[in-house]
Amino acid sequence: MSLHALARSLPDRVTARQTAVVVALLAAVLAWERVVRATSHALAAVPGSGLLVRALLSTALFVGGVALLAAGYAASRPVDAGLRWPSRDDASTVALAAVGPVVLVGATAALARVVSVPYGALAKTHYGATDALVPILAVAGLGLLVSVPGLLLVCQLLVQTPLREALDAREAVAATTLLAGVALVSDTGGFALAPDLGCLAAAVVLGGLAVLGSLANARLGGERARALAAGLLAILAVAVGASALDVLASLVAGAYVLARVCVLAVAAVAYERSDSLLAPALAYAAFALAEVAVLLAGAGGPAPF
């Protein structure tokens, strides 16, 4: 693609505004997570508040607060949250959501086995050979009750929904995958439900690039717009390269990170095609359950992390 074509494809003002909205919503999620964490630490000094009680209360507070944030945004805009069952025409999309994440986990586990890296070292989870199955499945089930709604709230309602107002279907899926991947995926295992400061800063950089692109389209002529496009691409290339050196420290770790980014893409595609939150929910649940199955298959031995 030529620089002229890139300059013409820079985002317009609506896209830049919605990108800024997404970054602001992610910042609000981070701020709420810090509030919940501080509340949990304060409860530690209260007699009778055990670890389980604090964990349950913190989880309820976090998910409830993010749900209120998503509801507030939805109430301020004429958006459809997708609270419906997928239709019969969405059968292929539902199948993709169910099978795609399982294939990604299986491929990553196979690669890890080839290079003799325990999958538990990537997922930062380990099951011993003598661990009882029922408690493991109970914990996994409780994890699904938290992670799946949390990911739906953050990725689909707070990221993808605002972007859908400004972008076409393919662009919204790509932008959702990029922003959610930057904010919620790292090499520490699992998905984060709130970005840390570094990931939020990366999302801010992406949002800033969108705003600069909007200004370039609105105010600059051909040569200047092309020069700015080249500069923005150079900045993005440096940022991605620096991140890759840190996160992709090994081939299998990179594959694990890429698999989770692909899961976000599958969920975004499923939501875009079906207009139902149940389709991406199935993708997140399939990924989590496939990971538990791989970890159980490799149970035993010392913890690899």
C-alpha positions as CSV (number, residue, x, y, z in Angstrom):
1,M,0.0,0.0,0.0
2,S,1.4,3.4,-0.9
3,L,1.8,6.3,1.6
4,H,-0.9,8.2,-0.4
5,A,-3.4,5.4,0.2
6,L,-2.4,5.2,3.9
7,A,-2.9,8.9,4.3
8,R,-6.3,8.6,2.7
9,S,-7.2,5.8,5.0
10,L,-6.3,7.7,8.2
11,P,-9.3,7.9,10.6
12,D,-11.8,10.7,10.4
13,R,-13.0,12.7,13.3
14,V,-15.8,10.3,14.3
15,T,-13.3,7.5,14.4
16,A,-10.8,9.5,16.5
17,R,-13.5,10.6,18.9
18,Q,-14.8,7.0,19.4
19,T,-11.2,5.8,19.9
20,A,-10.7,8.4,22.5
21,V,-14.0,7.3,24.2
22,V,-12.7,3.7,24.3
23,V,-9.4,4.8,25.9
24,A,-11.3,6.9,28.4
25,L,-13.5,3.9,29.3
26,L,-10.5,1.6,29.7
27,A,-9.0,4.3,32.0
28,A,-12.2,4.2,34.0
29,V,-12.0,0.4,34.3
30,L,-8.4,0.7,35.6
31,A,-9.4,3.4,38.1
32,W,-12.3,1.3,39.4
33,E,-10.0,-1.7,39.7
34,R,-7.7,0.3,41.9
35,V,-10.6,1.4,44.0
36,V,-11.8,-2.2,44.4
37,R,-8.2,-3.3,45.3
38,A,-7.9,-0.6,47.9
39,T,-11.3,-1.6,49.4
40,S,-10.2,-5.2,49.6
41,H,-7.0,-4.2,51.4
42,A,-9.0,-2.1,53.9
43,L,-11.3,-5.0,54.6
44,A,-8.3,-7.2,55.6
45,A,-8.3,-5.3,58.8
46,V,-11.9,-6.1,59.6
47,P,-12.4,-9.0,61.9
48,G,-14.1,-12.0,60.3
49,S,-13.4,-10.9,56.8
50,G,-11.6,-14.0,55.5
51,L,-9.7,-14.3,52.2
52,L,-12.7,-15.9,50.4
53,V,-15.1,-13.3,51.6
54,R,-12.8,-10.5,50.4
55,A,-12.3,-12.2,47.1
56,L,-16.0,-12.7,46.5
57,L,-16.8,-9.1,47.5
58,S,-14.0,-7.7,45.4
59,T,-15.1,-9.6,42.4
60,A,-18.7,-8.5,42.8
61,L,-17.7,-4.9,43.2
62,F,-15.4,-4.9,40.2
63,V,-17.8,-6.7,37.8
64,G,-20.8,-4.7,39.1
65,G,-18.9,-1.4,38.7
66,V,-17.9,-2.2,35.1
67,A,-21.4,-3.3,34.3
68,L,-22.7,0.1,35.6
69,L,-20.1,1.8,33.4
70,A,-21.2,-0.1,30.3
71,A,-24.8,0.5,31.1
72,G,-24.1,4.2,31.5
73,Y,-22.5,4.4,28.1
74,A,-25.3,2.4,26.5
75,A,-27.8,4.7,28.0
76,S,-26.0,7.7,26.6
77,R,-25.9,6.4,23.1
78,P,-28.5,4.6,20.8
79,V,-26.6,1.3,20.9
80,D,-27.7,-2.3,20.8
81,A,-25.9,-4.4,23.4
82,G,-26.8,-7.7,21.8
83,L,-28.8,-9.2,24.6
84,R,-30.4,-11.9,22.5
85,W,-29.9,-15.5,21.3
86,P,-28.0,-16.0,18.0
87,S,-30.3,-16.8,15.1
88,R,-30.2,-20.0,13.0
89,D,-28.4,-18.1,10.3
90,D,-25.5,-17.6,12.9
91,A,-24.8,-21.3,13.2
92,S,-21.5,-21.0,11.4
93,T,-20.5,-18.1,13.6
94,V,-21.4,-20.0,16.8
95,A,-19.4,-23.0,15.5
96,L,-16.4,-20.7,14.9
97,A,-16.7,-19.3,18.5
98,A,-16.9,-22.8,20.0
99,V,-14.2,-24.5,17.9
100,G,-11.7,-21.7,17.1
101,P,-10.4,-21.1,20.7
102,V,-10.1,-24.9,21.3
103,V,-7.9,-25.2,18.1
104,L,-5.8,-22.2,19.2
105,V,-5.2,-23.8,22.6
106,G,-4.4,-27.2,21.1
107,A,-2.0,-25.7,18.6
108,T,-0.2,-23.7,21.3
109,A,0.0,-26.8,23.6
110,A,1.4,-28.9,20.7
111,L,4.1,-26.3,20.0
112,A,4.9,-26.1,23.7
113,R,5.3,-29.9,23.8
114,V,7.6,-29.8,20.8
115,V,10.0,-27.4,22.4
116,S,9.6,-29.0,25.9
117,V,7.9,-26.1,27.6
118,P,5.1,-27.0,30.1
119,Y,1.9,-25.4,29.1
120,G,1.4,-24.5,32.8
121,A,4.5,-22.3,32.6
122,L,2.7,-20.2,30.0
123,A,-0.7,-20.2,31.7
124,K,0.9,-19.6,35.1
125,T,-1.3,-22.4,36.4
126,H,-0.3,-25.9,37.7
127,Y,-2.2,-28.9,38.9
128,G,-0.6,-31.6,40.9
129,A,-1.0,-35.3,40.2
130,T,-2.9,-35.8,43.5
131,D,-5.2,-32.7,43.2
132,A,-8.9,-33.7,43.4
133,L,-10.8,-33.1,40.1
134,V,-14.0,-31.7,41.7
135,P,-12.3,-28.7,43.4
136,I,-10.4,-28.0,40.2
137,L,-13.6,-28.0,38.2
138,A,-15.4,-25.9,40.8
139,V,-12.7,-23.3,40.8
140,A,-12.7,-23.3,36.9
141,G,-16.5,-22.8,37.0
142,L,-16.2,-19.9,39.4
143,G,-13.5,-18.4,37.2
144,L,-15.8,-18.6,34.2
145,L,-18.5,-16.8,36.1
146,V,-16.1,-13.9,36.5
147,S,-13.9,-13.9,33.4
148,V,-16.6,-14.4,30.8
149,P,-18.9,-11.5,31.9
150,G,-15.8,-9.4,32.6
151,L,-14.4,-9.9,29.1
152,L,-17.8,-9.3,27.5
153,L,-18.2,-6.0,29.4
154,V,-14.8,-4.7,28.6
155,C,-14.1,-6.1,25.1
156,Q,-17.5,-6.0,23.5
157,L,-19.5,-3.3,25.4
158,L,-16.7,-0.9,26.3
159,V,-14.4,-1.3,23.3
160,Q,-16.2,-2.9,20.3
161,T,-19.5,-1.1,20.7
162,P,-18.1,2.4,20.6
163,L,-15.9,1.5,17.6
164,R,-18.8,0.0,15.7
165,E,-20.4,3.5,15.7
166,A,-17.5,4.8,13.6
167,L,-16.1,1.9,11.6
168,D,-17.4,-0.7,9.3
169,A,-17.5,-4.4,10.4
170,R,-14.0,-5.4,9.4
171,E,-12.4,-2.2,10.7
172,A,-14.3,-2.5,14.0
173,V,-13.2,-6.1,14.5
174,A,-9.5,-5.2,13.7
175,A,-9.6,-2.2,16.0
176,T,-11.2,-4.1,18.8
177,T,-8.6,-6.9,18.6
178,L,-5.8,-4.3,18.5
179,L,-7.0,-2.2,21.4
180,A,-8.2,-5.1,23.6
181,G,-5.1,-7.1,22.8
182,V,-2.9,-4.2,23.9
183,A,-4.9,-3.6,27.0
184,L,-5.7,-7.1,28.3
185,V,-3.1,-9.5,26.9
186,S,0.4,-10.0,28.3
187,D,2.8,-12.9,28.9
188,T,1.7,-13.6,32.5
189,G,-1.1,-16.1,31.8
190,G,-4.8,-15.6,31.3
191,F,-6.7,-12.5,30.3
192,A,-6.6,-9.3,32.5
193,L,-10.0,-7.8,33.1
194,A,-8.4,-4.4,33.6
195,P,-5.4,-2.9,31.9
196,D,-2.3,-2.0,33.9
197,L,-0.7,1.5,33.5
198,G,1.7,0.3,30.8
199,C,-1.0,-1.3,28.7
200,L,-3.2,1.7,29.2
201,A,-0.4,3.9,28.0
202,A,0.0,1.8,24.9
203,A,-3.8,2.2,24.2
204,V,-3.4,6.0,24.7
205,V,-0.6,6.0,22.1
206,L,-2.9,4.2,19.7
207,G,-5.7,6.6,20.4
208,G,-3.3,9.5,20.0
209,L,-2.3,8.2,16.6
210,A,-5.9,8.0,15.6
211,V,-6.5,11.6,16.7
212,L,-3.4,12.8,14.8
213,G,-4.6,10.9,11.7
214,S,-7.9,12.6,11.9
215,L,-6.3,16.0,12.1
216,A,-4.1,15.2,9.1
217,N,-7.1,14.2,7.0
218,A,-8.9,17.3,8.0
219,R,-6.2,20.0,7.8
220,L,-3.2,18.8,5.7
221,G,-2.7,18.5,2.0
222,G,-1.3,15.6,0.1
223,E,2.5,15.8,0.8
224,R,2.1,16.8,4.4
225,A,-0.5,14.0,5.1
226,R,1.8,11.4,3.4
227,A,4.8,12.6,5.5
228,L,2.7,12.4,8.7
229,A,1.5,9.0,7.7
230,A,5.1,7.8,7.3
231,G,6.0,9.3,10.7
232,L,3.1,7.7,12.5
233,L,3.9,4.3,10.9
234,A,7.5,4.7,12.0
235,I,6.4,5.5,15.6
236,L,4.1,2.5,15.6
237,A,6.7,0.2,14.2
238,V,9.2,1.2,16.9
239,A,6.6,0.7,19.7
240,V,5.5,-2.7,18.4
241,G,9.1,-3.8,17.9
242,A,10.1,-2.7,21.5
243,S,7.0,-4.5,22.8
244,A,7.9,-7.6,20.8
245,L,11.4,-7.8,22.3
246,D,9.9,-7.8,25.7
247,V,6.8,-9.9,25.4
248,L,7.9,-12.4,22.7
249,A,11.0,-13.5,24.6
250,S,10.6,-17.0,23.1
251,L,8.7,-18.6,20.2
252,V,6.3,-20.5,22.4
253,A,5.6,-17.5,24.7
254,G,4.9,-15.5,21.6
255,A,2.6,-18.2,20.3
256,Y,0.7,-18.1,23.6
257,V,0.3,-14.4,23.4
258,L,-0.8,-14.6,19.8
259,A,-3.3,-17.3,20.6
260,R,-5.1,-15.1,23.1
261,V,-5.1,-12.1,20.7
262,C,-6.7,-14.5,18.2
263,V,-9.3,-15.5,20.7
264,L,-10.2,-11.8,21.1
265,A,-10.4,-11.6,17.3
266,V,-12.7,-14.6,17.2
267,A,-14.9,-13.1,19.9
268,A,-15.0,-9.8,18.0
269,V,-16.0,-11.5,14.7
270,A,-18.6,-13.6,16.5
271,Y,-20.2,-10.5,18.1
272,E,-20.0,-8.5,14.8
273,R,-21.7,-11.2,12.8
274,S,-24.3,-12.4,15.3
275,D,-25.1,-9.2,17.2
276,S,-25.4,-11.4,20.2
277,L,-23.2,-11.4,23.3
278,L,-23.7,-15.2,23.7
279,A,-21.4,-15.9,20.7
280,P,-18.3,-14.1,22.1
281,A,-19.2,-15.5,25.5
282,L,-19.0,-19.0,24.0
283,A,-15.5,-18.1,22.6
284,Y,-14.2,-17.0,26.0
285,A,-15.7,-20.0,27.8
286,A,-14.3,-22.4,25.2
287,F,-10.8,-21.0,25.5
288,A,-10.9,-21.2,29.3
289,L,-12.2,-24.8,29.4
290,A,-9.7,-25.9,26.7
291,E,-6.9,-24.5,28.9
292,V,-8.2,-26.4,31.9
293,A,-8.3,-29.6,29.9
294,V,-4.7,-29.1,28.7
295,L,-3.5,-28.4,32.2
296,L,-5.3,-31.4,33.6
297,A,-3.7,-33.6,30.9
298,G,-0.3,-32.4,31.9
299,A,-0.9,-32.5,35.7
300,G,1.9,-33.7,37.9
301,G,5.5,-32.9,38.7
302,P,6.8,-29.6,40.3
303,A,5.2,-26.3,39.4
304,P,7.0,-25.0,36.2
305,F,7.0,-21.3,37.4
